[in-house]
Amino acid sequence: MTRGLVVVAALSTLAVTACSGSSGSARGPGPSASATSSAPPSTPPPAAPSASAKQTTVAWTGTYTSAAGSLYVRDGGEWRGVRFRGDDASVGLGEGPLSFTLDSQTGRVVGAGSGPIGDFLVTGAVTGDSLAFSVVRKDARDRGLTGTGIGKVNGESLVGKLRLSQGDAHVIREATFSLARKTP
C-alpha cells in the first residue's frame, strides 16, 4: 500500500510541475502558489445599459378557443375498419387566456395558459415568421391535455392552432389562438 501512495504522490507532483510550467518550457516558470492565491483575477464591472439598447423580449397576450378535435386513421391494411372512439366529454372545451414571451435575439418562445384545458406551459421557437411550440402540463400529475402548436407572426398579431390530447387519447382537442403584441 505504501508503494501505491508513493506512485500517486509522484504522479501528482509531476502533474503539478507540468501544469505550472516549471519543467523548463519556453514559457518560463509558473507563478508561485502564494502569488496565485493573493488576489482574485480582476473582471470589468458590468456595463450599464445604454439608452440606445434594444429591448430583446416581446410579450404577446390573447386567448385560445378549443373545440372537439379529430383523428384520421388510414382505412386499409391492418387499420381497416378502425374507428376512433374517444370520449365525447366536455373536458377542455371553451376559451382561455394564453401569453407568450419571445426573445428576438434567440428566437426562443416561452409562455403559459389556463382555462378549460387546464394550466399549461409553452416552449418553442420562432424562425422567420413561423412559430412552433410544445404544450406541456404545469403539473405533470394532473393528466391534462398536452400537444403541439404552430403559428404565424404578422406584425402586431400572432395567430395559430393547437392540437392537444390526453395521454390515453380519449379526449382530442383542436384550438385556435389569437395574440396581440403587448405594449410596454
TIGUVEX-691431 format. One line per field, with one value per atom (N, C-alpha, C, O): residue number from 1; y, z negated, x. Coordinates in Angstrom, 3 decimals, decimal comma, m for minus. Atoms other than C-alpha are relative to their C-alpha. Example, Ala and Ser with C-alpha at 12.3 -4.5 7.8 and 13.67 -1.06 7.14 Angstrom:
! TIGUVEX-691431
num	1	1	1	1	2	2	2	2;
py	m1,190	m4,500	1,200	1,181	m1,190	m1,060	1,090	2,198;
pz	0,000	m7,800	0,000	m0,665	0,060	m7,140	m0,730	m0,899;
px	0,890	12,300	0,900	1,936	m0,820	13,670	m0,770	m0,261;
***
This chain:
! TIGUVEX-691431
num	1	1	1	1	2	2	2	2	3	3	3	3	4	4	4	4	5	5	5	5	6	6	6	6	7	7	7	7	8	8	8	8	9	9	9	9	10	10	10	10	11	11	11	11	12	12	12	12	13	13	13	13	14	14	14	14	15	15	15	15	16	16	16	16	17	17	17	17	18	18	18	18	19	19	19	19	20	20	20	20	21	21	21	21	22	22	22	22	23	23	23	23	24	24	24	24	25	25	25	25	26	26	26	26	27	27	27	27	28	28	28	28	29	29	29	29	30	30	30	30	31	31	31	31	32	32	32	32	33	33	33	33	34	34	34	34	35	35	35	35	36	36	36	36	37	37	37	37	38	38	38	38	39	39	39	39	40	40	40	40	41	41	41	41	42	42	42	42	43	43	43	43	44	44	44	44	45	45	45	45	46	46	46	46	47	47	47	47	48	48	48	48	49	49	49	49	50	50	50	50	51	51	51	51	52	52	52	52	53	53	53	53	54	54	54	54	55	55	55	55	56	56	56	56	57	57	57	57	58	58	58	58	59	59	59	59	60	60	60	60	61	61	61	61	62	62	62	62	63	63	63	63	64	64	64	64	65	65	65	65	66	66	66	66	67	67	67	67	68	68	68	68	69	69	69	69	70	70	70	70	71	71	71	71	72	72	72	72	73	73	73	73	74	74	74	74	75	75	75	75	76	76	76	76	77	77	77	77	78	78	78	78	79	79	79	79	80	80	80	80	81	81	81	81	82	82	82	82	83	83	83	83	84	84	84	84	85	85	85	85	86	86	86	86	87	87	87	87	88	88	88	88	89	89	89	89	90	90	90	90	91	91	91	91	92	92	92	92	93	93	93	93	94	94	94	94	95	95	95	95	96	96	96	96	97	97	97	97	98	98	98	98	99	99	99	99	100	100	100	100	101	101	101	101	102	102	102	102	103	103	103	103	104	104	104	104	105	105	105	105	106	106	106	106	107	107	107	107	108	108	108	108	109	109	109	109	110	110	110	110	111	111	111	111	112	112	112	112	113	113	113	113	114	114	114	114	115	115	115	115	116	116	116	116	117	117	117	117	118	118	118	118	119	119	119	119	120	120	120	120	121	121	121	121	122	122	122	122	123	123	123	123	124	124	124	124	125	125	125	125	126	126	126	126	127	127	127	127	128	128	128	128	129	129	129	129	130	130	130	130	131	131	131	131	132	132	132	132	133	133	133	133	134	134	134	134	135	135	135	135	136	136	136	136	137	137	137	137	138	138	138	138	139	139	139	139	140	140	140	140	141	141	141	141	142	142	142	142	143	143	143	143	144	144	144	144	145	145	145	145	146	146	146	146	147	147	147	147	148	148	148	148	149	149	149	149	150	150	150	150	151	151	151	151	152	152	152	152	153	153	153	153	154	154	154	154	155	155	155	155	156	156	156	156	157	157	157	157	158	158	158	158	159	159	159	159	160	160	160	160	161	161	161	161	162	162	162	162	163	163	163	163	164	164	164	164	165	165	165	165	166	166	166	166	167	167	167	167	168	168	168	168	169	169	169	169	170	170	170	170	171	171	171	171	172	172	172	172	173	173	173	173	174	174	174	174	175	175	175	175	176	176	176	176	177	177	177	177	178	178	178	178	179	179	179	179	180	180	180	180	181	181	181	181	182	182	182	182	183	183	183	183	184	184	184	184;
py	m1,190	0,000	1,249	2,237	m1,144	2,368	0,288	1,443	m0,157	1,741	0,741	1,595	m0,657	2,820	1,481	2,312	m1,410	6,040	0,777	1,936	m0,662	6,865	0,284	1,357	m0,190	6,370	1,124	1,969	m1,054	8,570	1,353	2,328	m1,259	11,256	0,469	1,658	m0,366	11,158	0,500	1,490	m0,444	11,433	1,363	2,201	m1,286	14,315	1,106	2,182	m0,989	16,162	0,280	1,431	m0,155	15,543	0,825	1,691	m0,741	16,847	1,472	2,343	m1,384	19,990	0,704	1,859	m0,594	20,601	0,289	1,349	m0,191	20,146	1,145	1,944	m1,053	22,430	1,372	2,366	m1,314	25,187	0,538	1,697	m0,491	25,392	m0,008	0,599	m0,007	24,749	m1,160	m1,461	1,131	21,797	0,443	m0,388	m0,493	24,009	0,388	0,451	m0,393	25,046	1,426	2,144	m1,332	28,214	1,101	2,267	m1,010	29,974	0,503	1,603	m0,398	30,109	m0,574	m1,235	0,570	29,196	0,617	1,782	m0,474	29,492	0,839	0,919	m0,828	31,782	m0,872	m2,044	0,759	30,727	m0,162	0,577	0,272	29,337	1,208	1,473	m1,153	32,435	1,119	1,894	m1,061	34,716	m0,291	0,634	0,328	32,819	0,144	0,369	m0,080	32,922	1,365	1,574	m1,280	36,514	0,931	1,690	m0,927	38,340	m0,704	m1,425	0,604	37,230	0,729	1,901	m0,689	37,962	1,149	1,040	m1,160	41,362	m0,177	m0,588	0,035	41,463	1,384	2,064	m1,339	44,598	0,039	m0,971	m0,093	45,861	m0,127	0,241	0,126	45,088	1,362	2,360	m1,258	47,716	0,424	m0,404	m0,534	49,938	m0,015	0,276	0,004	49,588	1,390	2,392	m1,298	52,301	0,345	m0,522	m0,460	54,357	m0,535	m0,644	0,472	53,010	m1,524	m2,060	1,453	49,320	m0,401	0,165	0,450	47,470	m0,997	m1,763	0,984	45,508	m1,311	m1,333	1,257	41,840	m0,920	m1,900	0,853	40,349	0,749	1,948	m0,546	40,884	m0,874	m2,097	0,743	39,879	0,034	1,040	0,144	38,637	m0,541	m1,466	0,497	38,137	m0,122	0,596	0,202	36,886	m1,205	m1,540	1,136	33,899	m1,129	m0,943	1,145	30,463	m0,457	m0,193	0,595	28,735	m1,441	m1,699	1,416	24,934	m0,634	m0,242	0,747	22,561	m1,468	m1,811	1,427	18,817	m0,185	0,450	0,253	17,509	m1,279	m2,002	1,204	14,766	m0,771	m0,241	0,867	11,872	m0,758	m1,369	0,703	10,446	m1,322	m1,354	1,316	6,721	m0,484	m0,569	0,463	5,460	m1,301	m2,230	1,192	2,907	m0,960	m0,761	0,995	m0,073	m0,812	m0,390	0,858	m2,908	m0,376	m0,672	0,386	m3,658	0,996	0,686	m1,028	m0,430	m0,018	0,812	0,070	m1,449	m0,128	m1,005	0,059	m0,766	0,641	0,676	m0,623	1,010	1,388	2,172	m1,315	3,998	0,545	m0,204	m0,634	6,486	0,059	0,519	m0,005	6,080	0,729	0,146	m0,795	8,865	0,380	0,174	m0,465	10,258	1,259	2,191	m1,210	12,751	0,803	0,966	m0,698	14,738	1,504	1,962	m1,451	18,437	0,482	1,683	m0,341	18,350	0,831	0,453	m0,795	21,089	0,789	1,150	m0,773	22,923	1,427	1,638	m1,384	26,712	0,920	0,597	m1,058	29,852	0,200	0,071	m0,256	30,630	0,947	1,202	m0,942	33,046	m0,714	m1,844	0,527	32,490	1,162	2,231	m1,056	34,512	m0,612	m1,703	0,408	34,208	1,132	2,302	m0,962	35,939	m0,494	m1,640	0,337	35,960	0,761	1,984	m0,628	36,627	0,189	m0,787	m0,270	38,304	m0,313	m0,503	0,333	37,600	m1,498	m1,905	1,444	33,833	m0,691	m1,816	0,623	33,161	m0,917	m1,552	0,882	31,279	0,582	1,782	m0,392	31,376	m0,808	m2,024	0,651	30,599	0,631	1,780	m0,549	31,032	m0,862	m1,854	0,718	29,854	0,274	1,264	m0,159	29,388	m0,722	m1,473	0,654	28,251	m0,053	0,155	0,056	27,871	m1,422	m2,280	1,314	24,863	m1,162	m2,291	1,108	22,837	m0,110	m0,909	0,076	23,440	0,928	1,703	m0,818	25,096	m0,685	m1,851	0,590	24,551	1,000	2,206	m0,800	25,818	m0,215	m1,265	0,040	26,561	0,264	1,150	m0,260	26,318	m0,338	m1,376	0,211	26,658	1,037	1,624	m0,927	28,849	0,646	0,098	m0,708	31,393	0,016	0,368	m0,077	31,099	0,810	0,388	m0,904	33,972	0,481	1,137	m0,370	34,493	m1,223	m1,108	1,242	30,858	m0,353	m0,256	0,379	29,719	m1,475	m1,934	1,402	26,088	m0,199	0,278	0,161	25,021	m1,265	m1,878	1,131	22,254	0,528	1,570	m0,325	22,385	m1,117	m2,276	0,980	20,633	0,439	1,612	m0,284	20,423	0,777	0,518	m0,708	22,840	m0,979	m0,942	1,082	19,905	m1,305	m1,658	1,213	16,675	m1,084	m2,016	1,031	14,668	0,215	m0,636	m0,265	16,241	m0,710	m0,584	0,784	14,007	0,847	0,364	m0,909	17,011	m0,115	m1,035	m0,018	17,851	0,523	1,484	m0,441	18,176	m0,063	m0,644	0,064	18,642	0,976	1,289	m0,897	20,994	1,174	1,155	m1,162	24,338	0,580	0,436	m0,720	26,294	1,351	1,508	m1,319	29,921	0,847	0,452	m0,973	32,911	1,353	1,798	m1,371	36,281	0,911	0,787	m0,914	39,022	1,406	1,860	m1,358	42,472	0,012	m0,454	m0,137	43,151	m1,159	m1,126	1,123	39,842	m1,330	m1,452	1,353	36,188	m0,938	m0,956	0,900	33,583	m1,408	m1,602	1,372	29,809	m1,016	m0,700	1,125	26,410	m0,879	m0,999	0,993	23,928	m1,337	m1,383	1,351	20,153	m0,682	m0,834	0,497	18,559	m1,312	m1,602	1,200	15,269	m0,394	0,038	0,605	13,434	m1,125	m1,581	1,031	10,842	m1,292	m1,975	1,225	7,976	0,255	m0,671	m0,416	9,869	m0,177	m0,257	0,086	9,544	1,355	1,423	m1,344	13,316	0,700	0,837	m0,709	15,164	1,366	1,480	m1,363	18,940	0,741	0,526	m0,931	21,486	1,393	1,643	m1,362	25,131	0,992	0,717	m1,111	28,376	1,068	1,217	m1,082	31,254	1,258	1,208	m1,301	34,934	0,866	1,110	m0,815	37,071	1,336	1,432	m1,330	40,748	0,378	m0,004	m0,466	42,352	0,898	1,830	m0,782	43,742	1,232	1,121	m1,229	47,359	0,164	m0,102	m0,134	48,095	1,075	1,295;
pz	0,000	0,000	0,000	0,647	0,048	m0,765	1,386	1,783	m1,355	2,709	0,892	1,687	m0,782	4,257	m0,336	0,553	0,400	2,243	0,557	0,943	m0,538	3,386	1,484	1,964	m1,434	7,050	0,225	1,096	m0,131	6,630	m0,325	0,382	0,381	4,861	1,087	1,398	m1,067	7,595	1,232	1,841	m1,145	10,346	m0,260	0,640	0,343	8,531	0,099	0,618	m0,066	8,208	1,442	1,818	m1,412	11,880	0,708	1,522	m0,627	12,910	m0,391	0,459	0,457	10,785	0,645	1,053	m0,608	12,137	1,473	1,969	m1,426	15,745	0,216	1,137	m0,164	15,284	m0,339	0,250	0,415	13,596	0,931	0,810	m0,974	16,432	m0,514	0,133	0,526	14,275	0,532	m0,010	m0,542	16,395	1,055	1,820	m0,940	18,452	1,336	2,334	m1,268	21,104	0,344	m0,502	m0,466	23,145	m0,711	m0,657	0,691	21,079	m1,253	m1,718	1,252	18,033	m1,160	m0,955	1,161	14,517	m0,209	0,110	0,281	13,492	m1,255	m1,957	1,203	10,741	m1,238	m1,215	1,241	7,194	m0,607	m0,275	0,640	5,070	m0,779	m0,838	0,783	2,908	0,901	0,493	m0,899	5,926	0,563	0,792	m0,584	7,301	m0,992	m0,585	0,964	4,079	m0,633	m1,437	0,673	3,120	0,521	m0,262	m0,524	5,457	1,054	1,898	m1,028	7,497	1,329	1,341	m1,273	11,219	0,084	m0,381	m0,068	11,967	1,187	2,270	m1,066	14,001	0,123	m0,877	m0,160	15,500	m0,552	m0,507	0,507	13,927	1,152	2,283	m1,075	15,875	0,579	m0,134	m0,681	18,445	m0,311	m0,383	0,236	17,721	1,317	2,361	m1,252	20,270	0,619	m0,056	m0,681	22,864	0,410	0,490	m0,395	23,920	1,372	1,693	m1,351	27,471	0,058	1,132	0,001	26,400	0,306	m0,240	m0,379	27,979	m1,014	m1,609	0,841	25,939	0,768	1,933	m0,718	26,801	m0,204	0,527	0,205	25,431	0,372	0,135	m0,399	26,795	m0,623	m0,486	0,644	24,854	0,900	1,543	m0,765	26,545	m0,931	m1,697	0,821	24,835	0,852	1,834	m0,723	26,004	m0,544	m1,722	0,417	25,906	1,019	2,161	m0,879	27,354	m0,143	m1,160	0,047	28,169	0,464	1,593	m0,330	28,090	0,331	m0,183	m0,434	29,728	0,121	0,042	m0,181	30,218	1,206	2,243	m1,074	32,356	0,745	0,398	m0,790	34,909	0,130	m0,096	m0,200	35,607	1,292	1,481	m1,267	39,045	m0,088	m0,459	m0,073	39,374	1,432	1,934	m1,383	42,843	0,074	m0,693	m0,142	43,982	0,967	2,181	m0,832	45,217	m0,824	m1,900	0,690	44,209	m1,375	m1,557	1,367	40,519	m0,678	m1,719	0,588	39,824	0,594	0,225	m0,654	41,978	m1,058	m1,921	0,896	40,104	m1,359	m2,162	1,298	37,163	m0,024	0,910	0,176	35,933	m1,369	m2,340	1,265	33,235	m0,887	m0,471	0,950	30,175	m1,279	m2,362	1,151	27,898	m0,846	m0,452	0,891	25,013	0,579	0,970	m0,417	26,062	m1,264	m1,670	1,281	22,920	0,212	1,276	m0,079	22,216	m0,508	m0,692	0,488	20,996	1,041	2,210	m0,862	22,481	1,099	2,083	m1,008	24,459	m0,488	m1,632	0,372	24,452	0,230	0,964	m0,190	24,225	m1,259	m2,378	1,125	22,047	0,375	1,556	m0,247	21,665	0,404	m0,008	m0,480	23,360	0,149	0,623	m0,160	23,270	0,362	m0,092	m0,433	24,885	m0,259	m0,294	0,002	24,442	1,015	0,950	m1,072	27,457	m0,195	m0,331	0,029	27,220	1,449	2,132	m1,419	30,561	0,416	1,604	m0,351	30,387	0,207	1,123	m0,102	29,871	0,719	1,192	m0,601	31,285	m0,946	m0,546	0,985	28,108	m0,487	m0,736	0,477	27,014	m1,254	m1,286	1,194	23,539	m0,282	0,084	0,276	22,339	m0,960	m1,487	0,917	20,243	0,379	1,036	m0,222	20,415	m1,079	m1,877	0,961	18,366	0,623	1,827	m0,526	18,720	0,121	m0,674	m0,087	19,911	0,232	m0,152	m0,174	20,929	m1,171	m1,125	1,206	17,518	0,075	1,020	0,051	16,523	0,781	0,538	m0,842	19,094	0,273	0,083	m0,368	20,187	1,469	2,033	m1,411	23,681	0,145	m0,514	m0,334	25,021	1,467	1,952	m1,420	28,608	0,591	m0,101	m0,702	31,219	1,176	1,744	m1,186	33,926	0,989	0,645	m1,086	37,238	1,109	1,705	m0,963	39,571	m0,585	m1,627	0,536	39,124	m0,472	m0,810	0,423	38,205	m1,437	m1,869	1,407	34,635	m0,132	0,439	0,322	33,428	m1,482	m1,978	1,436	29,799	m0,522	0,146	0,721	27,343	m1,135	m1,721	1,119	24,789	m1,017	m0,721	1,072	21,501	m1,225	m1,364	1,207	18,201	m0,998	m1,156	1,095	15,448	m1,148	m1,809	0,978	13,086	0,773	1,184	m0,810	14,864	m0,553	0,168	0,619	12,442	0,261	m0,120	m0,147	13,478	1,191	1,400	m1,137	16,586	0,988	1,597	m0,894	18,627	1,439	1,803	m1,426	22,287	0,275	m0,350	m0,462	23,959	1,521	2,121	m1,453	27,553	0,600	0,018	m0,748	30,089	0,544	0,579	m0,603	31,654	1,094	1,087	m1,059	34,743	0,164	m0,185	m0,191	35,620	0,950	1,403	m0,880	37,747	m0,683	m1,235	0,485	36,622	1,187	2,247	m1,068	38,680	m0,584	m0,984	0,555	37,498	m1,477	m2,291	1,401	34,272	m0,492	m1,627	0,428	34,185	0,182	0,975	m0,028	33,640	m0,028	m1,007	m0,083	34,739	0,306	0,899	m0,264	34,889	m0,529	m0,881	0,423	33,888	m0,991	m0,957	0,943	31,071	0,330	0,713	m0,101	31,355	m1,306	m1,628	1,359	27,935	m0,220	0,442	0,420	26,359	m1,398	m1,889	1,251	23,085	0,340	1,482	m0,229	22,667	0,575	1,338	m0,521	23,415	1,289	1,820	m1,253	26,469	m0,027	1,030	0,065	25,199	0,227	0,595	m0,245	25,455	0,931	0,614	m0,977	28,511	0,233	0,453	m0,174	28,865	1,015	1,112	m0,887	31,514	m0,458	m0,812	0,449	30,618	0,952	1,540	m0,722	32,433	m1,030	m2,048	0,916	30,762	0,782	1,943	m0,557	31,442	m1,112	m2,133	0,992	29,548	0,631	1,839	m0,445	29,792	m0,763	m1,918	0,649	29,052	m1,164	m1,020	1,212	25,525	0,006	0,157	0,015	25,355	m1,360	m2,393	1,276	22,719	m0,896	m1,991;
px	0,830	0,000	0,871	0,525	m0,906	2,906	0,549	0,696	m0,529	4,284	m1,017	m0,625	1,048	0,916	m0,098	m0,282	0,059	0,882	1,176	1,020	m1,184	4,418	m0,202	0,164	0,241	3,386	m1,006	m0,799	1,003	0,285	0,600	0,346	m0,632	2,311	0,960	1,016	m0,938	4,966	m0,750	m0,342	0,791	2,337	m0,632	m0,678	0,585	0,636	1,027	0,730	m1,069	3,936	0,367	0,590	m0,316	4,684	m1,073	m0,752	1,101	1,241	0,041	m0,143	m0,072	1,593	1,174	1,055	m1,190	5,103	m0,253	0,128	0,273	3,934	m0,985	m0,814	1,001	0,919	0,540	0,116	m0,485	2,867	1,072	1,469	m0,963	5,378	1,420	2,272	m1,354	8,481	0,813	1,877	m0,739	9,561	0,995	1,486	m0,993	11,857	m0,603	0,116	0,614	9,364	0,406	0,941	m0,374	9,893	m0,781	m0,388	0,798	7,216	0,675	0,378	m0,622	9,391	m0,769	m1,786	0,670	8,401	m1,370	m1,603	1,357	4,788	m0,010	0,998	0,093	3,566	0,083	m0,295	m0,108	4,249	m1,380	m2,306	1,289	1,452	m0,482	m1,682	0,432	1,470	m0,501	m1,366	0,437	1,058	m1,387	m2,167	1,287	m1,935	m1,138	m2,277	1,091	m3,893	m0,149	m1,058	0,047	m3,209	m1,088	m1,658	0,996	m5,601	m0,849	m0,316	0,842	m8,581	0,192	0,569	m0,149	m8,496	m1,001	m2,136	0,896	m9,954	m0,941	m0,526	0,998	m13,146	m0,592	m0,823	0,561	m14,542	m1,419	m2,122	1,364	m17,753	m0,988	m0,671	0,979	m20,922	m0,342	m0,447	0,311	m21,746	m1,426	m2,334	1,337	m24,686	m0,759	m0,176	0,749	m27,479	m0,040	m0,274	0,013	m27,298	m1,421	m2,291	1,327	m30,258	m0,375	m1,559	0,284	m29,902	m0,168	m0,439	0,128	m30,043	m1,444	m2,390	1,336	m32,971	m0,533	0,224	0,650	m35,444	m0,008	m0,406	m0,119	m34,900	m1,199	m1,342	1,169	m38,123	m1,270	m1,417	1,286	m41,587	m1,082	m1,048	1,091	m44,705	m1,231	m1,528	1,236	m47,881	m1,071	m0,799	1,102	m51,245	m1,257	m1,444	1,251	m54,599	m0,740	m0,622	0,818	m56,918	0,081	0,504	0,184	m57,437	m1,447	m2,088	1,327	m60,717	0,133	0,551	m0,153	m60,787	m1,337	m2,384	1,175	m63,231	0,391	1,570	m0,268	m63,550	0,908	0,715	m0,945	m60,711	m0,327	m1,261	0,215	m60,474	1,306	2,394	m1,150	m58,162	m0,228	m1,280	0,124	m57,549	0,754	1,927	m0,621	m56,856	m0,171	m1,291	0,034	m55,955	m0,780	m0,530	0,828	m58,503	0,685	0,681	m0,668	m56,573	0,965	1,390	m0,949	m54,315	m0,499	m1,680	0,374	m54,307	m0,917	m1,497	0,863	m56,235	m1,417	m2,247	1,318	m59,249	m1,094	m1,042	1,151	m62,462	0,205	m0,728	m0,252	m60,807	m0,642	m0,475	0,626	m62,779	0,405	0,510	m0,351	m61,798	m1,231	m2,295	1,106	m63,974	0,418	0,464	m0,400	m62,861	m1,199	m2,347	1,067	m64,852	m0,629	0,075	0,694	m67,478	m0,294	m1,445	0,103	m66,816	0,113	0,533	m0,111	m66,959	1,361	1,559	m1,333	m63,343	0,742	0,807	m0,863	m61,187	m0,693	m0,048	0,723	m63,856	m0,209	m0,612	0,270	m64,067	1,174	2,108	m0,985	m61,972	0,831	0,334	m0,884	m58,970	1,121	1,356	m1,099	m56,053	1,291	1,553	m1,274	m52,696	0,966	0,581	m1,007	m49,475	1,343	1,689	m1,337	m46,049	0,967	0,585	m1,097	m42,726	1,012	1,455	m0,930	m40,422	1,293	1,286	m1,319	m36,696	0,421	0,733	m0,260	m36,000	1,437	1,698	m1,383	m32,252	0,181	0,896	m0,176	m32,522	m1,147	m0,983	1,172	m35,994	m0,746	m1,722	0,622	m36,925	m1,322	m1,441	1,322	m40,554	m0,326	m0,134	0,534	m41,907	m1,354	m1,604	1,313	m45,427	m0,783	m0,281	0,875	m48,336	m1,447	m1,769	1,422	m52,048	m0,779	m0,219	0,889	m55,005	m1,386	m1,535	1,359	m58,741	m0,501	m0,116	0,631	m60,726	0,972	0,667	m0,941	m57,662	0,978	1,913	m0,823	m56,071	1,191	1,338	m1,207	m52,818	1,107	1,415	m1,034	m50,074	1,108	0,949	m1,164	m46,671	0,309	m0,002	m0,343	m45,408	1,486	2,030	m1,390	m41,870	0,221	m0,230	m0,217	m40,733	0,913	1,744	m0,878	m39,107	m0,712	m1,657	0,459	m39,790	1,150	2,278	m0,961	m37,978	m0,657	m1,647	0,635	m38,704	m1,317	m1,338	1,311	m42,437	m0,790	m1,968	0,667	m43,247	0,335	1,483	m0,120	m43,812	m0,343	m1,332	0,281	m43,624	0,304	1,325	m0,199	m44,010	m0,662	m1,495	0,576	m44,853	m0,859	m0,563	0,880	m47,649	0,158	m0,132	m0,184	m46,848	m0,790	m1,137	0,759	m48,672	0,835	2,028	m0,666	m47,782	0,219	1,257	m0,114	m48,424	m0,158	m1,264	0,007	m47,488	m0,926	m1,280	0,847	m49,651	m1,487	m2,290	1,436	m52,970	m0,644	m1,850	0,505	m53,336	m0,790	m1,745	0,704	m54,442	0,470	1,202	m0,294	m54,108	1,408	1,857	m1,314	m50,703	m0,001	m0,906	m0,063	m49,637	0,978	2,017	m0,872	m48,145	m0,801	m2,031	0,639	m48,860	0,864	2,086	m0,693	m47,952	m0,681	m1,851	0,583	m48,496	0,810	1,884	m0,653	m47,562	0,019	m0,987	m0,134	m46,264	m0,290	0,322	0,380	m47,874	m0,085	m1,156	m0,026	m46,787	m0,309	0,489	0,404	m48,650	m0,867	m1,342	0,835	m50,567	0,734	1,668	m0,546	m49,740	m1,201	m1,947	1,150	m52,282	0,482	1,544	m0,399	m52,207	m0,978	m2,115	0,827	m53,529	0,741	1,965	m0,492	m53,075	m0,648	m1,817	0,546	m53,520	0,362	1,540	m0,194	m53,982	m0,742	m1,738	0,723	m54,943	0,448	1,491	m0,421	m54,899	0,974	1,037	m0,999	m52,178	m0,569	0,114	0,611	m54,589	m0,780	m1,393	0,657	m56,018	m1,512	m2,139	1,458	m59,580	m0,658	m1,830	0,513	m60,006	0,980	2,162	m0,823	m58,701	m0,627	m1,833	0,489	m58,974	0,866	2,074	m0,681	m58,085	m0,394	m1,547	0,287	m57,809	0,651	1,698	m0,604	m57,182	0,354	m0,323	m0,360	m55,417	0,316	0,722	m0,285	m55,010	0,595	m0,048	m0,699	m52,494	0,382	0,599	m0,435	m51,602	1,262	1,447	m1,208	m48,267	m0,371	m1,162	0,270	m48,331	0,879	2,096	m0,773	m47,263	0,668	0,054	m0,738	m44,598	m0,556	m0,038;
***
